[in-house]
Every structure is written in structure tokens, then in C-alpha cells.
Amino acid sequence: MEYTILSPRPTEEARFATNYFHETWHVITSKEGAALLARLCWAMAFQRRERTIVLIDSPLMVPTPFDADPSSPVVIVNNDLGAFSRAVIKDLRAQLPLSKASDGTVVLQTRGLDQALENPNEFRDRNRETQLDNHHQQRRWIDGSHGLVVIAAPPPVLRSWGVELSDLGTWSDEGRSWEYLDYPDKVGEVQVLDDFDSMLATAQAARTRAFPDAANRRLTEDERSEILADLQQEIEPTAP
């Protein structure tokens, strides 16, 4: 079964990382990344071509900014465009990174998101009406499967994500802001770090110092604790 795969341009400046922590799948990024993710979700809500997905992969995917562990690519799925089974996920992951030349360019049409952001309360009321008494239009699936992080939902939820994720980075609590994709279950979360780039560089340097041969594998829990302790020492002031 063939799928149409849409991906941001490799020249896009936004960067993303993923991890699984406290039983939650996280997509970690900067304010710019959250804005792009919001528009990708919004655009997918209006996609009509069956078996079309959005893939975020290298070079936009980078190691995690906490311990520089490798990240999994992200797939955004509109549930109404056909089944995206675990067998399909496994097959897609085996083909990454994609080597086939692109068949063309798709313009991201998200003017409706700008209009929704001008009056978010009106948008939420109108969008909620499409979900009343329709369980299908409320379903969402956030999971790590076969080395991919999948965030899947029907159009009303994708539109809601577009509005909600657009707010990330406009406020900050101890250097970060966040939005759960499936509250109150809290299986999936998008997290924005105010200093994403500098945290990533610091984590990569600490990892290289401690485990120079571990760039392409996940750390053990003991190794991760060592990295985090090293990073904590850099943050805390030295006692006189």
C-alpha cells in the first residue's frame, strides 16, 4: 500500500527531539518548532488525499537536549485518511532516512489558523460542535512504535492542536512551556525549551566527554544519570 509522505524542507530552521519519560511521549522543540508543528497539524486537518502523512525526520530531528540520546522521527496522521497500522509504521521506519527524490512541492496552506488565533474562544466553540456525540472525532493516538513517534487524530483534534501549540513559547515556567496532546491521559506532550539550542549543545558536549563512542545508541540508566549529574554541576554555582 502506497502512502504520500509530506516533509518540511531540509532548510527549515526548526529542530525537534523526542523522548519517552514518565510514561509520556515528548516532542521537544523551540518556539519556532512549535509554530511549525502547529501549522503542520492544522494543514493535515484539511488534507483530503487518502494515505497522506507528514514526516519530520533528519535533518530537523536532533538528539534530545537533556542527555543527547538519539531521537525518533515524528509522524503526523489524519485518522480520516485511512488506517496507519503498526505494519505500515514498521515498513516506513525500515525505509528511513528516505533516499528517493521528492516528487514535488506542496505549499502549506494555514490561513485558517491565523483566523482561528484571532478569536480562539470562538474557534473552540465552533470546533467543539463538530465533536459532540461523535466519538470518532475525538479519538487520538500518541505512541512510540517501531522507532517512530506517531501523533494521530481526526481533523477537529488536529485543528485544536494547531491552535493550542501556537501558544507555546509565549509563556514560560522555569525556562519551558508545554501542552498535552491528550489531556487528561498525558500520554503525549509537546514541550518548548527557551534555550533549546544551547541545552542541546551542552548535552552533546557532556555526552562526548563521558561516552565518546555512544553517539548513535541510547544510554543505559546509569550512564544517563552520569550525564545528568555532569550537567547539573555545570548549572550549579561553585561553592567558595
N, C-alpha and C positions, 0 to 999 in steps of 0.2 A: 504494500500500500504506500503510495507516494504522498509526501507532505510538502507544502510550500513553507520554506523557512525564511523568515524576515529577521534581519540583524541590524543593529546600529552600525554606522560607518566605522571602520577601524580608526579613523581620525578623530572620532568623538573623544572629548577630553574627560568625560565622566569615567570613574573607576568604581568597581564593585568587588566585594568579597562575600563569602558565605561561610557559615559555620553552624554547628549544632551544639547548643549549650543550654543547660537547664531544661531539657526536653522541648526546646523550641528551635525551629529553623530560622536563622537570621540572614537577611540580606543587609550588608553593611556598606555604607557609601558616604558621600559628601552631600552637601545641599544641592549641588549641580546634578549629582547622580540621582537623587530623589526626584528632582524635577523631570529628568529624562524618564525614569521609571514610571512616574505618574502619567506622562504623555503616552508611553507605550501601552500602559493598561487601558487608558482612555481610547486610544486608537483601536486596540484589539476588541473593545466592546462593540465597535461598529464594523468590524471586519465581516465580510459576507462569504468569502471564498472558503469552501469546506477544507478541512485538514490544513489550516494555516496556523502557524505558531510563531512566536517571537523567541529568538535565542540570543542570550547575552553570553559571549564566550571571549576568549583571548582575542585581542589584547586588552579588552575592557575589564576582564576578570583578573584580579591580582590576589596575592596571598592575604590572609587576614591581618589586620593591623594590630592584633593583640599578641600573637605568637608566630606570625609569618607561616602558619600552616597553609598548604595548598587549598584553594577554593574550588567548589564545584560550579560548573556553568549553571545559568538560570534559564528556565523556560517559562514563558507566559502563555497560558492556554485559555481560549474562549470555549467553554463547555458546549456551546451550541453548535460548534463547527465539526463535531464528530469525536468519537472516542479517542483518547490518548492513553492507551493501555501501557502497562509495565513492559510488555513485549516490545512495543514501539519505542519506549524510553530506552530500553536496553540496546536496541538496534541503533538508535540515534547516537547514544553515547559511544558506541563502538566506532562510529564514523568521525568522531571529533578528534582534533580540530578539522573542520571542513576544508577540503582541498579543491573542490570543484569551483570553477569561476562563477561569479554571480550572473544570473540571467537578466538582471536589470535593476533599476532603482525605483523605490516606492516612496512617494512624498508623504510624510507624516501629517495627517490632517487632524488637528486638535483644536480648531477654533471654538468648538462647543465647550471645551474645558475652560477656556478663558471666560466664556459667558457664564458658566456654572460658578466659577470662582468669584465673579462679581456679586452673586447673590447665593451663597452656599446653602442658606436655610431653605430658600425656595427650591433649589435643586434637590435637596434631601427629601423634602415633602413630595415632590413630583416623582422622584426616583423610587421612593418607598411604595407608591401606589402600584408600581409595576410588579412588586414582590408580594403584595397581600394575597393570601390564600393560594400561593403558588410556591410550593417547597422547592421546586427545581430552580427557580430564580433566586434562591437564597443560598444554594449549595456552594461550597468552596473546598478546595483540596490543596493543602500545602504539605509537601513531603519531600524527603530526600530519597531518591530511588535510582539505583544503578549509576550512582555518580553524578546525578543531576538534581538540582533543586527546582521542583515544579510548583508554580503557583497558578492554580486553575480556578476559574469561576465563570458563571454566566454573565451576560452583559450588564445587568444592573449592579452587580458586585464590582465588576471591573471599573465601571463608571465611578462608583463610590471610592474605590481605591485611588482613582485618578485625582479626585478632589482631596481626599484625606492626605495622600502622600505629598501633595503640593504644599502642604502646611509645614512639612518637616524642614528644619533649618531656620525657620522664622522665630523659633524659641529654643532655649537651651537650658538644660538642667545638668550642672556639673560637666559641661562640655559635650552633651549629646541630647538628641531628641529622638523619639521613636513613635511607631504606630503599629499596633497589632492588626494583622490581616484577618483574624478570625476571632476577635474578642467575643465571648469570654474564654474560649478554649485556649488561646495563646499558644497555638502550635506554630504559627508563623509571625514574624516581626520584621519590619524594616527599621533599621537604626542609622541615624545620621550622626557622624562624628564631626565636631567643629574643626578638628585638626587631623582629618583622615590621612592626608599625605605624610605629615611629619610623624604620626604614630606608626604608619606602615614602614617608613624608612628606619625608625628607631628599632622596631621589632625585627626587621630583616638584619640589621647590624648585630643585634643581640643574638639572634639565631646563628649567624655566621660565626660569631666568636665562640659560641658554645658547641655548636654541631655543624661544622663546615660541610659535612657530607650529607646533610639531611634536607637539602633544599626541596627535593621532589617527593618527600614522604611525610606522612603525618607523625607528629611526635607522640611518644608514649606519655602517660600522665605524669610520670616522674620527670621526664625531660621538659614537659610543658611547665611544670612547677618551677623548674630551674630557670627557665626563660622568664617567667613572670616575676620571680624573685629578683632577677637581674634588672628587669625593667623598673621594678619598684624602687630599687636602690638609686636608679637614675633620677627618679621623681622626688624622693625624699631628700631634704637638705642634710648635708653632712654635719654631725654634731661637732661643736667647737672642742 
